[in-house]
Amino acid sequence: MKLLDATKYDRLREAIHTNASLTEINEGQAEEQVCVGTKTPLRLPEYPSMNDRIIHDWQLYAGRYDSRTVDAHLASMRDFEDFFEGQCFSLTKDRDVGKYRKWLLEKGELPREAGGFSASTIRHRASHLAAFFKWLGKQDGYRRLSANLFEYFALPRQKMARVLARPDKMYPSIDEALTMIQSMPTITRTQRRDRAIVAGAFVTGLRAAALSTMRLKHIDCVAKTAVQDARDMRAKNGKSFVIRWFPVPEAFHDVVASWKEELAKDGFESDDALFPDAKYLLRLKVGTDPVPTLQTNGVVNRAFRIASTGLGKSFSPHSARHCLKALGDKLCTRAEERKAWSLNLGHESVVVTDTHYGKMTDGTRLQVLGSLKEVERTSDDEKELLLKYFFHALVPGSPEYKAARILVRKREAALDDDVLE
């Protein structure tokens, strides 16, 4: 693995400084996200670095990770380096990490317009650097670093509770998602492609990068399955697996199936892109070479912006995965079902799904609790008394008979209330 080439480094620096998208000329290269934080601009050093060799070694170590994950970690390393004006990592002391951590937390207390950092940026920056210095302490030439240096990046809990509270993740309900695809225009082929992209995200749960690189062969509308194939697709951490279409309303399935059928009628084959660049949609397929897939996620991002405009919101492609997780919380009643749902989202553990996806917002929590009513419990003695009553085993007029009648009236009243509601 090589160090970042000059072009990529310059593009990354510009995007980090401006918090903008990497925009190219044609549609297939539009709006590639850097993924190095949320909305907080990061800094890269403006001078030659004494740490390039060890950073190169770390890149070799991190080759198993997705390239965007590596870029995010690199940005954090360079920002730490820039903070100490290019100081060699081998000279880092505990007090240096404490000083940097204090600066991060102070940035979290500032408003965005004054250069403040978001909660996500601070958490990721500290996490990235802790992982890097933990690795660094085991490398030749760096073993003199404090063995617990990485622990100094841990953020204080009290500060986190006050300054770094996580904002609610914005994601649509399944009903809002249905409204999204139903409201999208379908006059042109490009518009129908965009609608199929949004529907496909809710049907398969695939990330934007994987959706952008799907081919017709990756989706089976008869078996209602999809494949994330890391050999052909931009798959996170190079993971391949088979997906069973999620049990969303049939309207989502119909949109995806009709789009694939439309392409097949115009000569598109299994190796052709399922969501090609607009220039390949303006005419029938020509030649035998496969239609290439999109080079970036820009088309997917734009399709979601168009879809959510009618709701007066702005949902990202990743919001579809949060929506599906929340749907799973409603539909899955057994541990086995929750595990299967999590695996279908591409997660090895249910813990990952529960920790990072579809968390209940405060508004939803209050609404659910407000709709609950106290459930009257029936003791084992009362159940036995009710059974004796219905089997006519009680003497009319006896205390037991009267107690059973009172219980029956209460149960009948509760049932009547449920019917009225």
Secondary structure, 3 states (H helix, E strand, C coil): CCCCCHHHHHHHHHHHHHCCCECCCCHHHCCECCCCCCCCCCCCCCCCCCCHHHHHHHHHHHHHCCHHHHHHHHHHHHHHHHHCCCCCHHHCCHHHHHHHHHHHHHHHHCCHHHCCCCHHHHHHHHHHHHHHHHHHCCCCCCCCCCCCHHHHHCCCHHHHHHHCCCCCCCCCCHHHHHHHHHHCCCCCHHHHHHHHHHHHHHHHCCCHHHHHCCEHHHEECCCCEEEECCCCCCCHHHCCEEEECCCCCHHHHHHHHHHHHHHHHCCCCCCCECCCCHHHCCCCCCCCCCCCCCCCCHHHHHHHHHHHHCCCCCCCCCHHHHHHHHHHHHHCCCHHHHHHHHHHCCCCCHHHHHHHCCCCCHHHHHHHHHHCCCCCCCCHHHHHHHHHHHCCCCCCCCHHHHHHHHHHHHHHHHHHHHHHC
